[in-house]
Amino acid sequence: MALDTSNLVELTMAICDIESVSGNESALADEVEKLLSSREHLSVVRDGNAVVASTNLGRESRVVIAGHLDTVPIANNLPTKLHHFEREQVIVGRGTVDMKAGVAVMLKLAVELTEPKFDITWVFYDNEEVASDLNGLGRLVRNRPDMIQGDFAVLCEPTSALIEGGCNGTIRIEVSATGKKAHSARPWMGENAIHKLAPILEKLASYQPETLNVDGLEYRESLNAVLAHAGIASNVIPDLATLTVNYRFAPSRSGAEAESLMRQFFAGFEVSVTDLAVGARPGLNTPQAQAFIAALGSEVKPKYGWTDVARFSALGIPAVNYGPGDPSLAHADNENVPVGHLFDCEAGLRSWLSGN
C-alpha cells in the first residue's frame, strides 16, 4: 500500500508496520522513494537503501533534516496499535520511538512544503542501529558528501519533542591484568589476574564524573565498567582478566584527549581502545541554531548518548536532535510514542521551515 501523508497518525503506523530491521530496509525505502519521486518540487536520489530528496529553489541557505529507516529486531510488537494511556493517545509498536515517528513527520513536511524558507535536503538512511561501518549516513558522508551539505542540520531522533544539542562522545577500552594459571586447590602456585583488577574497580566505584559547559549546555560525563571476562574453568586460577570500560565524554574533548585521559586513569595497566566516536558540539551560538530555537520556542537540553549529529559536526555543520518520542523507550518491548509529540514536532518544524 502506498504511503499517504494526509493523516500523520495513520502515516506513522503505516511506516512502522513496514518491517525494516537493520539490513531489511528495502521495502520501506522503496515506498519512501516512490512517494517523494512523485513530487515535482523534489529531486530524489537513491543510494542503496538511503533516499535523499532535495529542493533546489535558489534559497540563500540550505538545511539538512535526517532520520534513519531501520529498527532493532521486533519483539512481538508489530503491527502497531493505537491506545489510550491515562489521558494520552499513544501509538504502540516497534519503531514508534526510534525513529519512525520522526520519519513520518519528515515525510509529511517533505511532501507539503513546496515553498520553504530554506532549501531543504531530506535524508532517509539505512543501518543506523548496527555497526558504524554499515551506517547509511556514514556511507553518504564517504561517497556522496555533496548530497548532504548544508548550513544547519536536524536529526529527528527521539527527544520528547524538545531540542537536544550535540551529543557526548564515547570511547570503549579494554583494561587487562595478567597472572599465572594454577589449580584453585593450590592458588599460591599461581597469580590471580582477577584479583589484580581490584584497584581498577575501586577507582571506578569512587570516580566522580565531570560536567562541562559546551556552548551553554551542561554535558555530564560518565565512566563505567560494562563487561568483564576472565578464566577458563571454575577450578583454575585465571592468568588473564579483562575489563571493558565505557567513557562518555563531553563534545568539547577530542578523541585523542579522551584516549589520553583513559590511559592516565588506568596507568600501570594494559589498555587497548576498541571503539571511539567523538561527540558533536551543538553550535548553539550560530545564527542558524538561534533561529531554530526561537522558531520552536523549545527548551534546549544536552544529548548524553551518541547520535549521528556527530557526523554532521565532523563536516562543520551545526546540528541538533529534535523528534517525537521518549528516548528512554527506544528499543523497549513496550515502545510507544504520544500522538501529541507527533503534532508538536510537525508544527515546530513547519513553523521554522516555512518562516511563519
Rosetta blueprint (number, residue, H / E / L):
1 M L
2 A L
3 L L
4 D L
5 T L
6 S L
7 N L
8 L H
9 V H
10 E H
11 L H
12 T H
13 M H
14 A H
15 I H
16 C H
17 D H
18 I L
19 E L
20 S L
21 V E
22 S L
23 G L
24 N L
25 E L
26 S H
27 A H
28 L H
29 A H
30 D H
31 E H
32 V H
33 E H
34 K H
35 L H
36 L H
37 S H
38 S L
39 R L
40 E L
41 H L
42 L L
43 S E
44 V E
45 V E
46 R E
47 D E
48 G L
49 N L
50 A E
51 V E
52 V E
53 A E
54 S E
55 T L
56 N L
57 L L
58 G L
59 R L
60 E L
61 S L
62 R E
63 V E
64 V E
65 I E
66 A E
67 G E
68 H E
69 L L
70 D L
71 T E
72 V L
73 P L
74 I L
75 A L
76 N L
77 N L
78 L L
79 P L
80 T L
81 K E
82 L E
83 H E
84 H E
85 F E
86 E L
87 R L
88 E E
89 Q E
90 V E
91 I E
92 V E
93 G L
94 R L
95 G L
96 T H
97 V H
98 D H
99 M H
100 K H
101 A H
102 G H
103 V H
104 A H
105 V H
106 M H
107 L H
108 K H
109 L H
110 A H
111 V H
112 E H
113 L L
114 T L
115 E L
116 P L
117 K L
118 F L
119 D E
120 I E
121 T E
122 W E
123 V E
124 F E
125 Y E
126 D L
127 N L
128 E L
129 E L
130 V L
131 A L
132 S H
133 D H
134 L H
135 N L
136 G H
137 L H
138 G H
139 R H
140 L H
141 V H
142 R H
143 N H
144 R L
145 P H
146 D H
147 M H
148 I H
149 Q L
150 G L
151 D L
152 F E
153 A E
154 V E
155 L E
156 C L
157 E L
158 P L
159 T L
160 S L
161 A L
162 L L
163 I E
164 E E
165 G E
166 G L
167 C E
168 N L
169 G E
170 T E
171 I E
172 R E
173 I E
174 E E
175 V E
176 S E
177 A E
178 T E
179 G L
180 K E
181 K L
182 A E
183 H E
184 S L
185 A L
186 R L
187 P H
188 W H
189 M H
190 G L
191 E E
192 N L
193 A H
194 I H
195 H H
196 K H
197 L L
198 A H
199 P H
200 I H
201 L H
202 E H
203 K H
204 L H
205 A H
206 S L
207 Y L
208 Q L
209 P L
210 E L
211 T E
212 L E
213 N E
214 V E
215 D L
216 G L
217 L E
218 E E
219 Y E
220 R E
221 E L
222 S E
223 L E
224 N E
225 A E
226 V E
227 L E
228 A E
229 H E
230 A E
231 G L
232 I L
233 A L
234 S L
235 N L
236 V E
237 I E
238 P L
239 D L
240 L E
241 A E
242 T E
243 L E
244 T E
245 V E
246 N E
247 Y E
248 R E
249 F E
250 A L
251 P L
252 S L
253 R L
254 S L
255 G H
256 A H
257 E H
258 A H
259 E H
260 S H
261 L H
262 M H
263 R H
264 Q H
265 F H
266 F L
267 A L
268 G L
269 F L
270 E E
271 V E
272 S E
273 V E
274 T E
275 D E
276 L E
277 A E
278 V L
279 G L
280 A E
281 R L
282 P L
283 G L
284 L L
285 N L
286 T L
287 P H
288 Q H
289 A H
290 Q H
291 A H
292 F H
293 I H
294 A H
295 A H
296 L H
297 G L
298 S L
299 E L
300 V E
301 K E
302 P E
303 K L
304 Y L
305 G L
306 W L
307 T L
308 D L
309 V H
310 A H
311 R H
312 F H
313 S H
314 A H
315 L L
316 G L
317 I L
318 P L
319 A E
320 V E
321 N E
322 Y L
323 G L
324 P L
325 G L
326 D L
327 P H
328 S H
329 L H
330 A L
331 H L
332 A L
333 D L
334 N L
335 E L
336 N E
337 V E
338 P E
339 V H
340 G H
341 H H
342 L H
343 F H
344 D H
345 C H
346 E H
347 A H
348 G H
349 L H
350 R H
351 S H
352 W H
353 L H
354 S H
355 G L
356 N L
